[in-house]
């Protein structure tokens, strides 16, 4: 997570630098809109959760604690969702035509799609666990006394 956070930070920095350095007014406006527009809080949350929070892992207390690793990973997961949100919503809410500008407000269909994808993932995961066992059956056979399975060391004798 440390390396990925640094790589993502480098990518965001290069994106901002190229938006400024290119001199393209549309790229500069996109950068300005992300930092100062109506979704700036979401963008700053994205920066914090994908770049700043993973840097806590430099401290041993956070690296060795299961609880803190889990919490940091949840924050990074939320940051990855925010990244998709910023890419889609911020890019679409201000188009080239002023008449098509507008704010995004989620509908019930958006929520159903979001929770439906989570449900589909959980269903696929549980089917995978059900069909493909987590423990190897050949290893379990060696535990049964009536199986008469010869270990590799016994075969060599």
Secondary structure, 3 states (H helix, E strand, C coil): CHHHHHHHHHHHHHHHHHHHHCCCHHHHHHHHHHHHCCCHHHHHHHHHHHHHHHHHHHCHHHHHCHHHHHHHHHHHHHHHHHHHHHHHHHHHHCCCCHHHCCCCCCCHHHHHHHHHHHHHHHHHHHHHHHHCCCCCHHHHHCCCHHHCCCCHHHHHC
